[in-house]
Amino acid sequence: SKIAAIILIPFFLVSLWYFAHDDRIFPEDVKTIYSEVYSTY
């Protein structure tokens, strides 16, 4: 839903920035997690 997107997009952007500075997790993993979370709404 639009509400879910409004809530999750900022979190997604922050996650991308955070994980970009963490070699243990790659952006592809973040996209997968985000897709799974978003699909539940």
C-alpha positions as CSV (number, residue, x, y, z in Angstrom):
1,S,0.0,0.0,0.0
2,K,1.0,3.6,-0.3
3,I,1.2,4.0,3.4
4,A,3.5,1.1,3.8
5,A,5.7,2.5,1.0
6,I,5.8,5.9,2.8
7,I,6.9,4.2,6.0
8,L,9.4,1.8,4.4
9,I,11.1,3.9,1.8
10,P,13.0,6.1,4.4
11,F,13.9,3.0,6.3
12,F,15.1,1.4,3.0
13,L,17.2,4.4,2.2
14,V,18.8,4.5,5.6
15,S,19.4,0.8,5.4
16,L,21.2,1.2,2.1
17,W,23.4,3.9,3.5
18,Y,24.1,1.8,6.6
19,F,24.8,-1.4,4.8
20,A,26.9,0.4,2.3
21,H,29.3,1.0,5.2
22,D,29.1,-2.6,6.4
23,D,31.1,-5.1,4.3
24,R,29.3,-8.0,5.9
25,I,26.0,-7.2,4.1
26,F,25.6,-6.3,0.5
27,P,22.9,-4.1,-1.1
28,E,21.4,-7.1,-2.9
29,D,20.6,-8.6,0.5
30,V,18.9,-5.4,1.5
31,K,16.8,-5.4,-1.6
32,T,15.8,-8.9,-1.0
33,I,14.8,-8.2,2.6
34,Y,13.0,-5.0,1.6
35,S,11.1,-6.9,-1.1
36,E,10.0,-9.6,1.3
37,V,8.9,-7.0,3.9
38,Y,7.1,-4.9,1.3
39,S,5.3,-7.9,-0.2
40,T,3.7,-8.6,3.2
41,Y,1.8,-5.3,3.0
